[in-house]
């Protein structure tokens, strides 16, 4: 068996504010491996986004051990290893749709045009390649952000409510594209969502409740 992409043991995350403390993630242990299709479900404020940020190496745990055995240390994680789709698209307004998707490829010193155009095709937006972000709807901008994460062919895709701004039909098409991509590349996919329809299309479901992560025993730390 290959090394895990993400390995967590007793990870917690607390946020201090004044005299109070918010326990966003209570002790959580889990693994993510190549080929996993994981739905992380829970209500708003349950800790899903915080857990995604921890898995992406964008935040550090307050306690516990978190590492990326197959990818290297946190400080060396790159978009071509971990692709992150945030709740808001965060596109660069002066760049075209295509240029936004090309950017992580160019920063990695890779050929960009064909891969970026193919990624836009995955989310059904290749015809909008020359548009600027201000010309897009919120849902279209989110789909461009998904394409940007896919373009570099990461081994791990972490998507935080990626279909939250999409209608049901478009959301289904985007999930079709995500699943087709990870199937062809054997990448792992973790989707944080409150949509059971999306969750039902994954192979595994993790549940987040008030900071508590419920993972099936077989999926805990190996």
C-alpha positions as CSV (number, residue, x, y, z in Angstrom):
1,X,0.0,0.0,0.0
2,X,1.3,3.5,-0.9
3,X,2.0,6.1,1.8
4,X,-1.0,8.2,2.8
5,X,-1.5,11.6,1.3
6,X,-2.7,13.0,4.6
7,X,-2.3,11.4,8.0
8,X,-3.8,12.9,11.1
9,X,-3.7,11.8,14.7
10,X,-5.6,13.6,17.4
11,X,-5.6,16.9,15.5
12,X,-7.4,19.8,17.1
13,X,-7.9,23.5,16.2
14,X,-8.8,26.2,18.6
15,X,-9.3,29.9,18.0
16,X,-9.0,32.4,20.8
17,X,-11.0,35.5,20.8
18,X,-10.8,37.8,23.8
19,X,-11.3,35.7,26.9
20,X,-13.1,32.9,25.0
21,X,-12.0,29.9,22.9
22,X,-13.8,28.3,20.0
23,X,-13.1,24.6,19.4
24,X,-13.4,24.4,15.6
25,X,-12.0,20.9,15.4
26,X,-11.9,18.5,18.3
27,X,-9.4,15.6,18.4
28,X,-9.6,14.0,14.9
29,X,-7.7,11.1,13.4
30,X,-8.0,10.0,9.8
31,X,-6.1,9.1,6.6
32,X,-6.5,10.2,3.0
33,X,-5.0,7.9,0.3
34,X,-4.7,7.9,-3.5
35,X,-8.1,7.2,-5.1
36,X,-10.2,8.2,-2.1
37,X,-13.6,9.9,-2.8
38,X,-14.6,11.5,0.5
39,X,-17.6,13.6,1.3
40,X,-17.2,15.7,4.4
41,X,-20.7,16.7,5.4
42,X,-22.0,18.9,8.2
43,X,-23.9,22.1,8.8
44,X,-22.4,25.6,8.5
45,X,-20.1,26.3,11.4
46,X,-19.5,22.6,12.1
47,X,-15.8,22.9,11.4
48,X,-15.6,21.6,7.8
49,X,-13.7,24.5,6.4
50,X,-11.2,24.5,9.2
51,X,-10.5,20.8,8.6
52,X,-10.1,21.4,4.9
53,X,-7.6,24.2,5.6
54,X,-5.7,21.9,8.0
55,X,-5.5,19.1,5.3
56,X,-4.3,21.6,2.8
57,X,-1.5,22.8,5.0
58,X,-3.0,26.3,5.1
59,X,-3.4,26.2,8.8
60,X,-1.7,24.4,11.7
61,X,-3.3,22.3,14.4
62,X,-3.4,23.5,17.9
63,X,-2.6,20.0,19.1
64,X,-2.0,16.6,17.5
65,X,0.1,15.4,14.6
66,X,-0.7,16.1,11.0
67,X,1.6,15.1,8.1
68,X,1.6,14.4,4.3
69,X,3.8,11.2,4.1
70,X,3.5,10.9,0.3
71,X,3.8,14.6,-0.4
72,X,6.5,15.9,1.9
73,X,6.6,18.5,4.7
74,X,3.9,21.2,5.0
75,X,6.4,23.9,3.9
76,X,6.9,22.1,0.6
77,X,3.3,21.5,-0.4
78,X,2.5,22.9,-3.9
79,X,-0.6,23.3,-6.0
80,X,0.5,20.4,-8.2
81,X,0.3,18.2,-5.1
82,X,-2.7,19.7,-3.3
83,X,-5.4,21.6,-5.3
84,X,-7.8,23.6,-3.2
85,X,-11.2,25.0,-4.2
86,X,-12.4,27.6,-1.8
87,X,-16.0,28.7,-1.1
88,X,-15.2,32.0,-3.0
89,X,-13.5,31.9,-6.4
90,X,-10.7,34.5,-5.7
91,X,-10.0,35.1,-9.4
92,X,-7.6,37.8,-10.5
93,X,-9.8,40.4,-12.1
94,X,-7.3,41.7,-14.7
95,X,-6.6,38.2,-16.1
96,X,-8.9,36.4,-18.5
97,X,-10.6,33.1,-17.5
98,X,-7.9,31.2,-19.4
99,X,-5.1,33.2,-17.8
100,X,-6.5,32.6,-14.3
101,X,-6.4,28.9,-15.0
102,X,-3.0,29.0,-16.6
103,X,-1.4,30.9,-13.7
104,X,-0.5,27.9,-11.3
105,X,0.9,26.0,-14.3
106,X,3.1,28.9,-15.3
107,X,4.3,29.3,-11.7
108,X,5.3,25.7,-11.7
109,X,7.2,26.2,-15.0
110,X,4.9,24.0,-17.0
111,X,3.2,24.3,-20.4
112,X,0.0,26.0,-19.6
113,X,-2.4,26.6,-22.6
114,X,-3.5,23.1,-23.5
115,X,-3.9,21.9,-19.9
116,X,-5.8,25.1,-18.9
117,X,-8.2,24.8,-21.8
118,X,-8.7,21.1,-21.0
119,X,-9.5,21.9,-17.4
120,X,-12.0,24.5,-18.5
121,X,-13.6,21.8,-20.6
122,X,-14.0,19.7,-17.6
123,X,-16.3,22.3,-16.0
124,X,-18.0,23.2,-19.3
125,X,-16.5,26.7,-19.7
126,X,-14.0,26.4,-22.6
127,X,-16.1,28.8,-24.6
128,X,-15.6,31.6,-22.0
129,X,-11.8,31.4,-22.0
130,X,-11.3,34.9,-23.2
131,X,-13.8,36.5,-20.8
132,X,-12.8,38.5,-17.7
133,X,-14.0,37.5,-14.2
134,X,-16.3,40.5,-14.1
135,X,-18.2,39.1,-17.1
136,X,-19.0,35.9,-15.3
137,X,-21.8,34.9,-13.0
138,X,-20.9,33.8,-9.5
139,X,-21.5,30.2,-10.5
140,X,-19.3,30.5,-13.6
141,X,-16.5,32.1,-11.5
142,X,-16.6,29.2,-9.1
143,X,-16.3,26.7,-11.9
144,X,-13.3,28.6,-13.2
145,X,-11.8,28.2,-9.7
146,X,-12.4,24.5,-9.9
147,X,-10.7,24.4,-13.3
148,X,-7.7,26.3,-11.9
149,X,-7.3,23.6,-9.2
150,X,-7.6,20.7,-11.7
151,X,-5.3,22.1,-14.3
152,X,-2.1,21.2,-12.5
153,X,-3.3,17.6,-12.0
154,X,-2.9,17.5,-8.2
155,X,-2.7,14.2,-6.3
156,X,-5.2,15.6,-3.7
157,X,-8.1,17.8,-4.4
158,X,-9.8,19.6,-1.4
159,X,-13.0,21.3,-2.4
160,X,-14.9,23.5,0.2
161,X,-18.6,23.7,-0.8
162,X,-17.6,23.8,-4.5
163,X,-21.2,23.7,-5.8
164,X,-22.7,26.1,-3.2
165,X,-23.3,28.8,-5.9
166,X,-24.5,26.4,-8.6
167,X,-27.9,25.3,-9.6
168,X,-28.6,21.6,-9.2
169,X,-28.1,20.7,-12.8
170,X,-24.8,22.6,-13.1
171,X,-23.6,21.2,-9.8
172,X,-24.2,17.7,-11.1
173,X,-22.2,18.4,-14.2
174,X,-19.3,19.8,-12.2
175,X,-19.3,16.8,-9.9
176,X,-19.3,14.6,-13.0
177,X,-16.2,16.4,-14.2
178,X,-14.5,16.1,-10.8
179,X,-15.2,12.4,-10.5
180,X,-14.0,11.8,-14.1
181,X,-10.8,13.7,-13.4
182,X,-9.9,11.9,-10.2
183,X,-10.8,8.5,-11.8
184,X,-8.4,9.1,-14.7
185,X,-5.6,10.4,-12.4
186,X,-6.3,8.3,-9.3
187,X,-6.1,11.5,-7.3
188,X,-7.9,11.7,-4.0
189,X,-10.9,14.0,-3.6
190,X,-12.3,15.4,-0.4
191,X,-15.5,17.5,-0.8
192,X,-16.9,19.5,2.1
193,X,-20.6,19.9,1.5
194,X,-24.0,20.1,3.2
195,X,-25.6,18.6,0.0
196,X,-26.5,15.0,0.5
197,X,-26.9,14.6,-3.2
198,X,-23.3,15.4,-3.7
199,X,-22.2,13.4,-0.7
200,X,-24.0,10.3,-2.1
201,X,-21.8,10.3,-5.1
202,X,-18.6,9.8,-3.1
203,X,-17.4,6.4,-1.8
204,X,-16.9,7.5,1.8
205,X,-18.8,9.9,4.1
206,X,-17.3,11.7,7.0
207,X,-19.6,13.6,9.3
208,X,-18.7,16.8,11.1
209,X,-20.8,17.9,14.1
210,X,-19.8,20.8,16.4
211,X,-16.1,20.2,15.7
212,X,-16.3,16.4,16.1
213,X,-15.3,14.3,13.1
214,X,-17.0,11.0,12.8
215,X,-14.9,8.6,10.6
216,X,-15.6,4.9,10.2
217,X,-13.1,2.7,12.1
218,X,-11.6,1.3,9.0
219,X,-10.8,4.9,7.8
220,X,-9.0,6.0,11.0
221,X,-5.3,6.3,11.3
222,X,-3.6,3.2,9.8
